[in-house]
Structure formats: C-alpha cells, structure tokens
Amino acid sequence: MRLLGGLDIEGIVGIDGGTGLYGSAGLDQRALGSRKARTLVKALALARGRPVAAETLADMLWPDDPPANPAEQLRVLVSRLRKILGPDRVPRTDAGYSLSMDWLDLDALQELVGEAGRRLDEGSIGAARAAAGAALAVARGPLLPDEEEAEWAAPDRALARRLTTEARRILAAAALASATFPALHLPRSRLWTPTRTTKPSCVR
C-alpha cells in the first residue's frame, strides 16, 4: 500500500472484464468506486492494522454532512472494498474495522531512515547513502496530497515530512563525508593511476 504521493494499491491482480481496472502493477483507484471508498482505504491504512471504531470512521468520511444512517453507509463501503481487495482484507471485530496489509510505504520509509541514521553513526558511509537513497525513492511525494484538509491524516503527514527531511540530511552528510575522505571510498584500482605526460607541441 502506497500513500506517499497518492494512494496506490499494489499486488492486486484479477479479471476485470476488460475495464482496465486491474494490471500487473496493482489496482487502479477507479476500481474502488466512490471517493468515500478511497478515503476509507486511506484511513484504515494509516491505522496500520489496528481496528478503527465505526463511529470514528463515520466522522472521518462525513465530517460536515453525515447521512441519515452512517453505519449502514459504512457497511456498504466495506462490502465494496471486500469485493475488490478480498474478504479477509477488511475484517471487523468488536473494536471496529481494520485493513490487512503486507507492506506500507510510510513504515518502509521510517525503517530506511532509521537504518540510514544508524549506518551514518557507525561510519558506514556507503551503506548510509544507500539506505537514505532508498528512503527517498520510497517517498514519491507528500502523504495523501488529495487529503490536505483531512485532520485524521495530519500526524502521519507531519511524520512523512520529517522523515523525508531527515533522509535528505543523511544523504547530504554521507556525500560530504565521501568528499572529505574520497580515498576511503574509491576502488583500489582507482587509488593511484599513473598519468601520461606528453611534450608540448610546437606552434608554428
């Protein structure tokens, strides 16, 4: 599940009846149907597998103009998601609904930035640069740019900004360390290369 740079659900492949909503890379957002269904996926994804109460989800989906029966409307949206993602991906318990995911880009970003910081502290400059570069590759953009006004996404949006800034800082620090001590990071064959001298040509 990708939320950085926008919602992107990968690893969902199926028969779409020629609508083009499925592919080898993942699921087109159109397959989810309404904007409310997409918002529900995003909210559950940010819960990272923890159940979210139906009342809380209803407040997220309809903050200003709730329907007459929000619980029923929520059940309709969940039913739609289960048909698309699979019945076991959106379970319900007494505590609420949750979303079962195999991977979340925000968690991956946090792990990579942590790894980059540890490597930099250890003096493993190459490994720090690799981890920081991988982190920035995961951070395709701001978290859920189409949900800028959603208060429920604000904490994770701020977290994503901090992590991206930290990844850039580590990458810059690693690059500076490499420039300061270039000989420590060059292949042995490049540590010394004899130069070829030529006599200056005469100008007539």
C-alpha positions, -999 to 999 in steps of 0.1 A, spaced: 0 0 0 15 33 -11 2 66 4 32 88 -3 25 108 -35 -11 94 -36 -30 62 -30 -16 32 -49 -26 -4 -41 -1 -30 -54 -2 -67 -57 -40 -69 -65 -45 -88 -98 -78 -101 -111 -101 -104 -140 -117 -71 -147 -139 -79 -176 -120 -56 -199 -124 -24 -179 -87 -19 -174 -90 -16 -136 -65 -43 -128 -30 -48 -140 3 -65 -132 14 -35 -111 -17 -33 -90 -52 -18 -87 -65 13 -104 -82 36 -79 -113 36 -101 -120 0 -91 -127 12 -55 -157 32 -68 -165 64 -49 -142 89 -33 -157 78 1 -145 42 -5 -110 55 -13 -110 77 18 -120 47 38 -90 27 25 -66 56 33 -80 60 69 -77 23 76 -42 21 60 -29 48 84 -43 28 113 -17 1 103 -38 -29 111 -54 -15 142 -92 -16 144 -110 17 140 -144 22 155 -173 26 131 -182 59 147 -147 72 142 -147 62 106 -181 78 100 -167 111 114 -137 108 90 -159 101 60 -187 126 67 -172 153 89 -197 180 79 -228 164 64 -234 129 77 -260 107 60 -292 97 78 -277 62 86 -239 64 86 -234 29 100 -254 15 71 -235 36 45 -202 24 61 -212 -12 58 -220 -6 21 -185 8 15 -168 -20 34 -187 -46 13 -174 -29 -18 -138 -30 -5 -141 -66 4 -152 -75 -31 -122 -57 -46 -95 -64 -21 -107 -97 -8 -130 -107 21 -101 -112 46 -85 -78 39 -112 -58 58 -121 -77 89 -144 -65 116 -142 -70 154 -160 -56 183 -134 -28 183 -141 -18 147 -128 -23 111 -92 -28 101 -72 -33 69 -48 -61 65 -17 -50 45 15 -68 36 35 -35 33 30 2 38 54 27 23 53 51 53 65 23 75 92 14 50 103 50 49 106 51 86 127 19 87 150 30 59 156 64 75 164 47 108 188 23 91 205 52 73 210 71 106 225 41 123 249 34 94 260 70 94 267 69 131 287 38 126 308 54 99 294 31 72 291 59 47 283 38 16 255 19 35 241 52 49 240 67 14 223 35 0 196 35 28 189 72 25 187 70 -13 162 41 -9 142 61 15 139 90 -9 129 66 -36 100 54 -14 90 90 -6 74 97 -40 57 128 -27 37 142 3 14 119 21 -21 117 5 -18 151 -14 -55 148 -22 -64 148 15 -47 180 25 -75 192 47 -81 158 65 -73 162 102 -71 125 106 -41 123 83 -22 153 98 0 134 123 13 110 96 16 138 71 39 156 95 58 123 102 64 118 64 78 153 61 102 148 90 114 115 77 119 129 42 139 158 55 160 135 77 167 112 47 179 142 27 201 154 56 217 119 60 223 117 23 240 151 23 261 142 53 272 110 37 280 127 5 301 153 24 319 125 43 327 108 10 340 140 -5 361 147 26 378 113 26 375 102 -11 403 77 -10 385 56 16 356 51 -8 373 45 -41 381 11 -56 417 0 -51 423 3 -88 415 40 -87 435 50 -57 466 56 -79 466 59 -117 498 69 -134 495 99 -156 509 101 -191 529 131 -199 533 145 -234 557 170 -247 541 203 -257 537 207 -294 554 235 -312 534 263 -326 544 274 -360 
